[in-house]
Amino acid sequence: MLKKFTVIALLFTFFFSVVGCKNDVLPKPSSYLRLDYPEAEYITHKGHCPFEFDVNSKAIVKEDKGCGYSITYPKMKATIYLTYKPVSNNMNKLLRDAQKLTYEHVIKADDILEQPYINPDKKVYGMFYQVDGNAATNSQFYATDSIKHFVTGSVYFYAKPNFDSIMPAASYIKNDMQRLMETLKWK
């Protein structure tokens, strides 16, 4: 009986080793992470502050104290922060502070691109900054009418700043920030 069991066990072992072991190596196809974001649809936000702007309808707008805003993108784990300051003989300080905020990221940034914005019809003048690299913020701007109003904006992600990973979301939100700045209108 033991002999019969040993022979059966050897046959099963042989059968499974022949059938079960294959050396077919199949290469895995190369792939990329695909992040699809919805087409941006913009609505005009008119709050209690002395300015209005277009914002992505998918974003959540919260008015903060002092005429600031938090524009949150929950699916991208990002927030655009807007800060409003009235101008009263402090234009140089406001400009210096806005530029200093951007250039504090020069340590981690690979490059900082400046894009001036001038719209004399709406009396909106400013600068849009695109910060490339592993900086805490990838886009910032300031806008003013040079007489009464000064607005700064910056985007922050709730993730470690690894630019390669957040690049699709950063690009999407950068476009929203540019739209926000270009549609800024003083009341």
CORVEN-V494599 format. One record per helix or strand of 3 or more residues. SS is the DSSP state (@ for helix, = for strand). FROM is the first residue (numbers start at 0). LEN is the number of residues. If there is no record, write none. Layout:
# CORVEN-V494599
ss: {SS	SS}
from: {FROM	FROM}
len: {LEN	LEN}
This chain:
# CORVEN-V494599
ss: {@	=	=	=	=	@	=	@	=	=	=	=	@}
from: {1	41	50	59	67	73	77	90	108	123	138	148	162}
len: {19	5	6	5	6	3	9	17	11	10	6	9	20}
